[in-house]
Every structure is written in C-alpha cells, then in structure tokens.
Amino acid sequence: MIISKEELKSITGAYTSKPHDFLGLHKCKGGLVARAYIQNAKKCSLVPLHGGEKLPMTRLDKSGFFELFLPRKRKIFKYEFEVLGYDGSVRTEIDPYSFLPSISESDVYLIGKGEQLKIYEHMGSHLRRIDGVEGVSFVVWAPTARRVSVVGDFNNRDGRYDQMRLLGGSGIWEIFIPGVKAGAKYKYEILSQLSDTPFLKTDPYAVRFEPPPYNDAVVYDLSGYEWEDSDWISSRKNFRPDESPISVYEVHLGSWKRVVEDGARPMSYLEIAKPLADYCKEMNFTHVEFMPLSEYPFEGSWGYQVTGFFAPTYRYGTPLEFMKMIDILHQSGIGVIMDWVPAHFPRDDFALAQFDGSHLYEHEDPRKGANADWGTLCFNYDRNEVSNFLMGSALAWFDRFHVDGLRVDAVASMLYLNFSRKEGEWVPNKYGGSENLEAISFLKRTNKAVHENFKGSLMIAEESTTFEGVTRPVEEGGLGFDLKWNLGWMHDTLDYLKEDPINRKYHHNSMTFPSVYQFTEKFMLVYSHDEVVHGKSPMVGKMGGAYWGDKIANLRALYAYMWFWPGKKTLFMGNEFGQTCEWRYKESLEWHLLRYLEHEGIRRVVRDAAGIYLADRSIAVGDFNPGGFRWINADDGDNSVFSFLRLTSKNLYAIVSNFTPIERRGYPIGLPEGGDWEEILNTDSKDYGGKNRGNNGKIRAKKSRYREYEYSASVVLPPMSTLIFRKKVLE
C-alpha cells in the first residue's frame, strides 16, 4: 500500500479537492502507481492499451478503491480497467482520472477576470471527444467548497465517485467522465466548509433541465440543429433600430393559445411557431417578445424567477425545438426578443442560492443581496465570475439560439442600491451615493459585448426611473441600451383615459406631458402584461365612460394614437382585441371574442395602424427625432382633443384624437401645407365596429391661418375616435 491511510480516507470519505493527485496513473519512487475508485467493483485489473498482460489490482477498501504498483516503470501509458462486479458481470471502464483538464488555463484566467465572452462553451456539461474517448466534461465554479462531485444516473448518485478536481485558486472544479451520453441527468454534490453534510445543486450552465421536483440538469447536444435562417441573420447585421419600424407583440407562450383537444394544455415550441408567425405577419408586428423562456421552477412567476439562465424551459419542448420555433419565425420575417432577468434569482435550494455553501452569486449583506419585494436574491455584480456568468447568458441566447434581442427586466432595481428600500435598509456606494456602480458597469459591458458580437441586435431596458443615459451609447457615458420602455407614457395615458370623459379636461396635461421628455431617451411605448393582472383590469376595462361601446371605441382610438406617437411599440397579447378579463397564465386568451365586431374591430385598428407604420419606414426614422413631431394643438382641454403632426421625408401625417363621446363638426386644425389630405385611418369606421362618421375620405386645407399654421381645415371628429390624415410630400 503506497497511498497513506489519510489520503485513502480523503477519497473514500469524499472530502478532497485533489482526487486526480491520487487516482489514475502516477510516477512514484521506484516506478509507477495506478489507483482506481470504482463503484460496484469486487475485483479490478489494469489493462495496458498498448499491449501487455492484464494486471490485477489490490483492493484497499471495499467501496471499490484499488491500487497497483508497477516497479521500474517510468513512462505513463494508456490503459483501461477491467472490472468484475458484485453481480458477476464483467465490464471495461476508462479511468476519468487519466485525462488532463478539459478547460484550458487561459479560459480559467479569462473567467477569473470576467472576460470570457463564450463562458458557456467551457462551463457546465459538454459532450466531448478527448484522446479518442467520448464522454462529458463537467466544469463548475464553487470556490469555497471542500469537495465537489458529479452525481447522476450514471453513478447511482453516489458522491464518493466522480469527485472533481479544483483548478488552482480559481474556484473552478472539473472532471471528464468517459462514457456519459446525451440525456444523462446529473447534479453537483457539494461539501461546504461549514458542514460535513453534502448537499445537491443543479448546474448553473446547463442547457436543459428535467421538471420539478427533481430539477436535474440534463446533458444535451445542441449541435444537432441545422439553421435555415441565414438570410435573416445576414440582413440583421444592417438592422438600424433607430430608423426601423418596430412593433412588438408580447407573448406568454403557455397561454397564447391552448390545445383544447388535449386537455387545454399549452402549445409546444413546434406547435406555436407557424400560427404565431402567421398572426404576427397578419397584424404587421415586426417582432414577438416572449416572456422569459429560460428555465424556472415556479409557474406563477411567469418565468421571472429564473434558475436556468442558459436553458430554454422544458415546459414547451426541447432546446432543439426551441431553435426550430425561432427559425420558423425568422423565415417568416418575424424577429424574436426574449425577456432576460439578470436582476435577481429565487432562493430555491437546488439552484444558485448559497451555491457552494457561501453567498456566492448573491451579496452576503442582505441590504445588498436580498430583494424584499419579490423575496428573491440580488446578484453580486462585483464578482468577476458572477458578471461573466450573466454576460455569458445574454450572449448565449444570441449565439446558440439566434434571438434578435433581449428585454432586460427590472433594470431600475439594478441601478439603485436603495431601490424599494427604506432608510437603513441599504448601503451607499463608495462615493456615498445610491447608484449601484457594479451593476451599472455590468450593464455597460454586457450591452457593448452584445452589440459588438451580434450586429443589429436589440437590448431593451425595462427601466422606470429618470436615470440619465439609458439609451446613450457606452462610449458617450450611457448604459448602451437600444430602447427603453416608456413607462411614464404608459401610466400617464392610462391615468387620463380611466377618467370619465366629463372629467378628462381636468387631466389634459397627462397626455401632453410626455412630449416634454419624449426625446430624452429612445423610447418604446408599451402596454405590457403587468397592466392587465392583479386587479388592474384588462385594457378595455381601464377606459372611462358609462357605456361599453364608448369603452371599446376609446380603446380603438388609443391604439391608433399610440402607433403614431413617436417611439417604437409593444403590445401584450390579448390587448390587441380587447380581452374582457385579466390575463390568466393558466388559460388561453379569449379568442372567441373575435366573432364580435366590437373586438374584431379593435384588432383591425391595431393591424391597420401598425401596417401604415410598417409601410412608411420614414415614420420610424423620426421616432427619436424632435424634428419629426410637432403639436397642432396641445391645449384643447375643454374638448379633450389632441392633434399633432408626424413629419417625414415622404409624407406628412396629421393625427387628431377626440376622447369624448361627443361628435365635433367643423373642428378647426392647423396644417403646414394646403390641398387635399387623405383620411387613411378613422377608428370610427364601420369596418372597426364604428358608425362611419368622418370626412368622406379626405379634408382640404385652405390658406387660412390657424394658430401658428398657414393653412387650416375643418374636420368632423367622431366620438371617441382617432383620425389619421396623410399629405404626400414625394410622389
């Protein structure tokens, strides 16, 4: 027996960080020593692969520890083990401790610095062929652990076997296990510094998980999919979000439509792809935005409490089927945005929380590390490995899955240390301020990395404060997002429209105030899922007015107003046809409502308004240009009428909204040019369920000064309506 008793005990007791120092084939005084630690092994022999006799090994421990001394041998050679099991079976095993690390020193170095952009290609589990041997490499970061093992259905989940090695002071543990195949389920068994009782954690970098309650990571081969969206990806490189029409359809995949014939279950990735693509094309949406499809355990979180930052959720199919869904959307000309949640993570025992027994991914100080509102934990962006983990997650969705953009959730909670915290519940930054400097740095680096590596990609911030420079380029001191949700506009318009029309004149400035800050950021107008849950009422229910017909008409008018107000657009599913109940994540949308013209009419307004916006790209060019917007009359509170211009290189558009149930005839509006202006959209059209009141398809502007305009026209304004007039500048 060459190994010492203490060294032997460190293996059989599973508390070493250096199993490769003892197991495998090593030089020693007077020759070589071979050691094996093999499950269900009554006997074990070493078999040289270059030829030679089978060499029986000595069993030193009944759990399967064997040793063999080879005197006068100095050259390491390739070998395998022949094992006699207790059940009488004979099998051949390749020694996992005979391989060099499957992650390079340079990659370990870059991860430690937080600069490995493709960290997802090195961490986690990967099918590999090393020295002609097929198996899986497992790599995990657990710097304070005493011991880490891979446990799975390939080793009876016994943490004494397949113990990993710690790579220097990096905190990274690694092992290559021959013979493990795609589909194998596994976790990491971790022994912390604080306890002698090991615990299980799932793989933070896994691309597939099994359902709760087990939540095992699954070895998965992503290489089997052949993309057919090369034309889309190529053209995306020239995509300019500033100058492009962007109309986003926000979707919760599990409740868009359900398969009634099969117990009203959710549609799968493959089932939803074509009908969703077709619907988006019909509705003139340019993109679909999925609420988080990264893995999450709690259905009621809608995906916002993520445990698998690199994995499409198992709920709707496999990762390859997720790829196929995106591919089909791309081939139909529809971009794909996904919600991404780097602000916080849940406390589930199997996932990131206290991953190696210490506060690893989260701050130790709860004043920094806990989010009381959501009962979740906040990431410690100051740790290079944590920020690299998150940045790698963002890049992986673009690289592996071809998404076109990420809508970053809860950015405000990342930017401020005192977000939703009372005095004494937060810690100032090193300058005494409330800004989270580390999170700000992380967002800048991530946005820059995404844009440099994936040209034409979109990074969208859900950010509700007045933080300056959210959409300013990083090089100019900004955060580097492409777009910012305009939550102020959303709240202002809904606060106004919830009022009874008779009272709206007292709240007129709610609608005009957004024009004061409209061009301070690159804004996206949005009515999201958050506005139609938790007792907030569906969109149609938010509309003030005594009669249902007025509420319906009001919503039609609002959507036309929205699509012509400067900024890109996002609308949550069901909002486009006036769903009558709040969104329920376990139920399908109320598609049956489309049999009624009132609801079909709302949908047609969205379709047609989005269609005009899409057809004349010059409108979108002016979305962030103050010169592309001008009020006609922002001050007519007494009549609750708003009128403004969208000025483009091709056309002039006059938008007039009447948010009262009173028809106004002979209503004067000023215009910059004379002649005929075509009425291209009237939300009171009978095609939309209205009463067809309007201007017989056009108005004529005459040389008659009104307010600051040289020309004016007399307009009929139907009740609760928005009218769009167009004057062509270029034929």
Helices and strands as residue ranges (DSSP letters): H 5-12, G 19-21, E 24-28, E 31-37, E 43-48, E 55-56, E 58-61, E 65-71, E 79-84, E 90-93, G 96-98, H 105-113, G 119-121, E 124-130, E 133-141, E 147-152, E 165-166, E 172-178, E 185-191, E 199-201, E 217-218, G 222-224, H 230-236, G 241-243, E 247-251, G 253-255, E 258-259, G 260-262, E 265-266, H 269-282, E 287-290, E 294-295, G 299-301, E 308-312, G 314-316, H 319-331, E 335-340, E 344-345, H 366-369, E 370-371, E 376-378, H 384-401, E 405-408, H 411-415, H 437-453, E 458-461, G 474-476, E 483-485, H 487-497, G 501-507, H 509-512, H 514-517, E 523-527, G 529-532, H 539-542, H 548-564, E 568-572, G 575-577, G 591-595, H 597-615, H 617-621, G 626-628, E 629-633, E 641-647, E 651-658, E 664-671, E 675-682, G 686-688, E 698-706, E 709-717, E 721-728
